[in-house]
Amino acid sequence: MKIISYFFSSIFALVFFISLLIFHPLQWIGLKIGYQSHKNMVDILNWVLTKSLLIIGTTVRFTETYPIPKNTSIIFVANHQGLFDITPMIWYLRKYHTKFVSKIELGKGIPSVSINLRHGGAALINRRDPKQALTELKKFGQRVHDNKWSAAIFPEGTRSVTGKPKKFSFNGLKMLVKYNPEAYIVPITINNSWKVFKYGKFPLGMFNRITIDTHKPLKIDSLPVDELLQKVEATIVSRIK
């Protein structure tokens, strides 16, 4: 299987990179037109990237287990297993105007990705500089609130290369909660996306079934913050297979 994967992984990598190159100037055009035009380009790009996983025989299933509240900000909280947590989430959660918390290194040098992170409303944090990270998260929380957007955050900080969850860190999430007290938290469990990179960066693992499942929305003011966040972590982790 690994030998076969070299061939299909090469095709996938080519399609992936060409897609980033094509949508880079399209995003610039979208930015000149306005927010919604840029967002449309980002959404379509992430649909293309998600569907390109079929080249390596990998599918993505998104399940909205409970209805997600409308007309309010949502904070999506998920475990983190790899790159292919993000592209499907951008596509499937597009109607919630979901913005991500990302490491600052991704804000430069990557076609399509960096331009979206810098201009699309994301938070770019320096994990080596706690003061910068908290300041950026404060601005991000206010931005989400003021625009009635939604936020997505991976409290593990870095991806799990084996699928086994790491201990959640809630500092960033607490900042989002502070500036969005009227919002809901929607826990999300992601399974099997780590298997795409089970051999490392190349070749890619084939024939995986990535699942992304939402859980019951939790009103932020329904519980004391620490108790609420512990419940969120327990809900997510309990569904990791």
C-alpha positions in Angstrom: 0.0 0.0 0.0 2.8 2.4 0.9 4.5 1.9 -2.5 1.2 2.6 -4.4 0.8 5.7 -2.2 3.9 7.3 -3.6 2.2 7.6 -7.0 -1.2 8.9 -5.8 0.4 11.2 -3.2 2.4 12.8 -6.0 -0.7 13.5 -7.9 -2.5 14.8 -4.8 0.4 17.1 -3.9 0.4 18.6 -7.5 -3.3 19.2 -7.4 -3.1 20.7 -3.9 -0.3 23.1 -4.8 -1.8 24.1 -8.1 -5.1 24.9 -6.3 -3.3 27.2 -3.9 -1.5 29.0 -6.8 -4.8 29.4 -8.7 -6.8 30.8 -5.8 -4.0 33.1 -4.6 -4.7 35.9 -7.1 -8.5 35.1 -7.0 -8.4 35.9 -3.3 -6.6 39.3 -4.0 -9.4 40.1 -6.5 -12.0 39.1 -3.9 -10.4 41.4 -1.3 -10.6 44.3 -3.7 -14.3 43.7 -4.2 -15.2 43.1 -0.6 -15.4 40.8 2.4 -18.0 38.4 0.9 -16.2 38.0 -2.4 -13.0 37.1 -0.6 -14.8 34.7 1.7 -16.5 33.0 -1.3 -13.0 32.4 -2.9 -11.8 30.9 0.4 -14.8 28.6 0.7 -14.5 27.3 -2.8 -10.8 26.7 -2.4 -11.4 24.6 0.7 -14.1 22.6 -1.0 -11.5 21.8 -3.8 -8.9 20.9 -1.2 -11.3 18.7 0.7 -12.5 16.9 -2.4 -8.9 16.4 -3.7 -8.5 13.9 -0.8 -10.4 11.5 -3.0 -7.2 11.2 -5.1 -5.7 9.2 -2.2 -9.0 7.4 -1.5 -9.8 9.5 1.6 -13.3 10.7 2.3 -14.6 13.3 4.8 -17.9 13.0 6.6 -19.3 15.9 8.6 -22.2 15.3 10.9 -24.1 18.1 12.7 -25.4 15.9 15.5 -27.3 18.8 17.2 -28.6 21.9 15.5 -26.1 24.8 15.7 -27.7 28.0 16.9 -28.2 30.8 14.3 -27.9 34.6 14.6 -25.2 34.4 17.3 -21.5 33.8 17.5 -20.3 30.3 17.9 -16.9 29.1 19.3 -16.1 25.8 17.7 -13.6 23.8 19.9 -12.0 20.7 18.4 -9.2 18.2 18.9 -6.4 18.6 16.4 -5.0 15.8 14.3 -3.6 17.5 11.2 -4.0 19.8 8.2 -7.1 18.0 7.1 -9.0 19.0 10.2 -9.0 22.6 8.9 -9.9 22.5 5.2 -13.2 20.5 5.8 -14.1 22.7 8.7 -13.7 25.9 6.7 -16.0 24.4 4.1 -18.7 22.8 6.2 -18.8 25.6 8.7 -18.8 28.3 6.1 -22.2 29.8 6.8 -21.0 30.6 10.4 -18.2 32.9 9.0 -15.7 30.8 11.0 -12.3 32.3 11.7 -9.4 30.2 13.0 -6.7 30.7 15.6 -3.4 29.9 13.9 0.3 30.0 14.6 2.0 33.2 13.3 4.5 31.3 11.1 1.6 30.4 8.7 1.0 34.1 8.0 3.8 34.3 5.5 5.1 32.5 2.4 2.2 30.0 1.7 0.1 30.8 -1.4 -3.6 31.3 -0.6 -3.2 30.2 3.0 -1.1 33.2 4.2 -3.2 35.8 2.5 -6.4 34.3 4.0 -4.9 34.2 7.5 -3.7 37.8 7.2 -6.7 39.4 5.7 -9.6 37.0 6.4 -10.1 37.7 10.1 -8.0 35.0 11.7 -5.8 35.3 14.8 -2.1 34.8 14.3 -0.4 34.0 17.6 3.2 33.6 18.5 3.3 30.5 20.8 6.8 31.6 22.1 5.4 35.0 23.2 2.5 34.6 25.6 2.0 38.4 25.8 1.6 38.7 22.0 -0.7 35.6 21.9 -3.1 37.0 24.6 -3.1 40.4 23.0 -3.9 38.9 19.6 -6.6 36.7 21.1 -8.2 39.7 22.8 -8.4 41.5 19.5 -9.7 38.4 17.8 -12.4 37.9 20.4 -13.5 41.5 20.0 -13.4 41.1 16.2 -15.6 38.0 16.3 -18.1 39.7 18.6 -18.3 43.0 16.6 -18.8 41.2 13.3 -21.0 38.4 14.6 -18.6 35.9 13.2 -17.6 32.5 14.8 -14.3 31.3 15.9 -12.5 27.9 15.8 -9.8 26.9 18.1 -7.7 23.8 18.8 -6.9 23.9 22.6 -4.2 21.2 22.2 -2.1 23.8 20.5 -0.3 21.3 18.2 -1.7 18.4 16.3 -1.6 14.9 17.7 0.4 12.6 15.3 -1.2 9.4 16.7 -4.7 10.6 17.2 -4.3 10.4 21.0 -5.5 13.7 22.4 -3.1 16.0 24.3 -4.1 17.9 27.4 -6.2 21.0 26.5 -4.9 24.4 27.4 -7.8 26.8 28.0 -6.0 30.2 28.1 -6.9 31.2 24.6 -10.4 29.8 24.8 -11.0 31.8 28.0 -10.1 35.0 26.2 -12.7 34.2 23.4 -15.3 33.4 26.0 -14.6 36.7 27.9 -15.3 38.8 24.8 -18.2 36.7 23.5 -20.3 36.0 26.7 -23.5 35.7 24.6 -22.1 33.0 22.4 -22.3 29.2 22.3 -19.5 26.7 22.4 -19.9 23.8 20.0 -17.5 20.9 20.8 -16.2 19.0 17.7 -14.5 15.6 17.6 -12.3 14.8 14.7 -11.2 11.2 13.9 -8.7 9.6 11.5 -7.3 12.8 9.9 -3.9 11.9 11.5 -3.8 8.8 9.4 -3.2 10.9 6.3 0.2 11.6 7.7 0.9 8.3 9.4 4.1 7.8 7.3 5.2 11.4 7.8 4.9 14.2 5.2 5.3 11.9 2.3 3.9 9.6 1.1 0.4 10.0 2.4 -1.7 7.4 4.1 -4.5 6.2 1.8 -8.1 5.1 2.1 -8.9 6.9 5.3 -12.4 7.9 6.6 -12.1 11.2 8.3 -15.1 12.1 10.5 -16.0 15.4 12.0 -18.8 15.3 14.5 -20.4 18.3 16.3 -21.8 17.9 19.8 -24.5 19.6 21.8 -24.0 23.4 21.8 -23.3 24.8 25.3 -24.4 28.4 26.2 -21.4 30.1 27.7 -23.3 31.5 30.6 -24.9 28.1 31.5 -22.0 27.0 33.8 -19.0 28.5 35.6 -16.3 29.0 33.0 -13.9 26.3 34.4 -16.6 23.8 34.7 -17.9 24.6 31.2 -14.5 24.1 29.6 -13.8 20.9 31.4 -17.1 19.6 30.1 -16.2 20.7 26.6 -12.9 18.8 26.8 -14.5 15.6 28.2 -17.2 15.7 25.5 -14.6 15.9 22.7 -12.2 13.4 24.1 -14.9 10.8 24.8 -15.7 10.5 21.1 -12.1 10.1 19.9 -11.7 6.5 18.5 
